[in-house]
Amino acid sequence: MLSLLLTFLPEECWLLLLQLAGLLIIVGARRTGFRLFGLVCLLAFAAPFLDSLLAALPPEVVNLLILIFPLLLISLVVRLIFGRDVWAQLVGRLLYDLLRAPFRFLGWLWRGSRRI
């Protein structure tokens, strides 16, 4: 989840992340340091490919990605702050409300037409 947040950092911050990774390795948090180092290297190698891939996509697909990405970011933040169980409960309630909404609307139409 943290890797998704790190992808929003500008390229100028990558050097600071590499320094932080080196400091973590020196201090003793080797696993976290190597993970951060690998993530920065992956971002450096993948950024040009992702940029050209997004430029080559049709506008409809880019618009769909623009709609989906904030939902993924919200899920990331909710899972990071409250945990996976709260996110599962939230998604379950939202899906239940989405499934129930058409029937509630039909019931509202039916009750409204009988009152007139």
C-alpha positions as a printed NumPy array, in Angstrom:
array([[  0.   ,   0.   ,   0.   ],
       [  2.847,   2.344,   0.758],
       [  4.29 ,   1.705,  -2.688],
       [  1.179,   3.201,  -4.274],
       [  1.621,   6.368,  -2.242],
       [  5.3  ,   6.555,  -3.165],
       [  4.448,   6.567,  -6.869],
       [  2.959,  10.043,  -6.417],
       [  6.284,  11.497,  -5.334],
       [  8.087,  13.562,  -7.957],
       [ 11.33 ,  12.312,  -9.439],
       [ 13.309,  14.804,  -7.371],
       [ 12.348,  12.925,  -4.184],
       [ 13.675,   9.59 ,  -5.426],
       [ 17.214,  10.513,  -4.38 ],
       [ 16.005,  11.226,  -0.849],
       [ 14.23 ,   7.874,  -0.798],
       [ 17.445,   6.148,  -1.873],
       [ 19.306,   7.901,   0.93 ],
       [ 16.601,   6.876,   3.385],
       [ 16.863,   3.284,   2.156],
       [ 20.62 ,   3.349,   2.716],
       [ 20.148,   4.777,   6.2  ],
       [ 17.604,   2.078,   7.022],
       [ 20.033,  -0.601,   5.86 ],
       [ 22.815,   0.894,   7.998],
       [ 20.597,   1.229,  11.078],
       [ 19.447,  -2.369,  10.868],
       [ 16.056,  -2.289,   9.164],
       [ 17.502,  -4.175,   6.225],
       [ 14.252,  -5.598,   4.916],
       [ 12.514,  -2.216,   4.793],
       [ 15.593,  -0.545,   3.339],
       [ 15.975,  -3.078,   0.539],
       [ 12.256,  -2.934,  -0.17 ],
       [ 12.387,   0.856,  -0.475],
       [ 15.502,   0.644,  -2.657],
       [ 13.822,  -1.875,  -4.958],
       [ 10.703,   0.257,  -5.2  ],
       [ 12.655,   3.359,  -6.203],
       [ 14.595,   1.381,  -8.824],
       [ 11.361,  -0.081, -10.168],
       [  9.806,   3.381, -10.376],
       [ 12.845,   4.731, -12.192],
       [ 12.763,   1.957, -14.791],
       [  8.981,   1.729, -15.216],
       [  8.099,   5.451, -15.346],
       [  8.979,   6.028, -19.038],
       [  7.123,   2.889, -20.105],
       [  4.013,   3.792, -18.137],
       [  4.086,   7.327, -19.491],
       [  4.182,   6.153, -23.104],
       [  1.554,   3.489, -22.383],
       [ -0.874,   6.056, -20.984],
       [ -0.217,   8.347, -23.947],
       [ -1.051,   5.52 , -26.363],
       [ -4.345,   4.56 , -24.709],
       [ -7.614,   5.825, -26.17 ],
       [ -9.315,   8.657, -24.273],
       [-12.167,   6.413, -23.092],
       [ -9.77 ,   4.082, -21.313],
       [ -7.899,   6.999, -19.761],
       [-11.203,   8.435, -18.515],
       [-12.092,   5.052, -17.031],
       [ -8.734,   4.947, -15.267],
       [ -9.348,   8.46 , -13.965],
       [-12.645,   7.245, -12.482],
       [-11.2  ,   4.062, -10.976],
       [ -7.997,   5.51 ,  -9.535],
       [ -9.613,   7.704,  -6.822],
       [-11.62 ,   4.697,  -5.646],
       [ -8.422,   2.711,  -5.302],
       [ -6.831,   5.58 ,  -3.422],
       [ -9.8  ,   5.805,  -1.041],
       [ -9.613,   2.063,  -0.43 ],
       [ -5.9  ,   2.38 ,   0.272],
       [ -6.407,   5.147,   2.815],
       [ -9.322,   3.402,   4.562],
       [ -7.411,   0.113,   4.772],
       [ -4.303,   1.915,   5.988],
       [ -6.123,   3.838,   8.724],
       [ -8.898,   1.475,   9.823],
       [ -7.821,  -1.959,   8.612],
       [ -8.967,  -4.549,   6.129],
       [-12.07 ,  -5.615,   8.082],
       [-13.522,  -2.108,   8.126],
       [-12.937,  -1.821,   4.375],
       [-14.697,  -5.152,   3.783],
       [-17.652,  -3.996,   5.886],
       [-17.81 ,  -0.686,   3.998],
       [-17.747,  -2.354,   0.583],
       [-20.383,  -4.859,   1.676],
       [-22.746,  -2.137,   2.825],
       [-22.206,  -0.097,  -0.342],
       [-22.935,  -3.097,  -2.564],
       [-26.025,  -3.926,  -0.511],
       [-27.31 ,  -0.365,  -0.892],
       [-26.596,  -0.416,  -4.633],
       [-28.541,  -3.652,  -5.04 ],
       [-31.426,  -2.364,  -2.931],
       [-31.677,   1.09 ,  -4.564],
       [-33.692,   0.128,  -7.697],
       [-36.276,  -1.71 ,  -5.611],
       [-36.604,   1.188,  -3.212],
       [-37.09 ,   3.517,  -6.177],
       [-39.789,   1.278,  -7.644],
       [-41.505,   1.127,  -4.262],
       [-41.362,   4.897,  -4.006],
       [-42.903,   5.241,  -7.481],
       [-45.64 ,   2.743,  -6.658],
       [-46.524,   4.391,  -3.333],
       [-46.414,   7.834,  -4.923],
       [-48.847,   6.876,  -7.685],
       [-51.342,   5.401,  -5.197],
       [-51.44 ,   8.585,  -3.113],
       [-52.521,  10.783,  -6.019]])
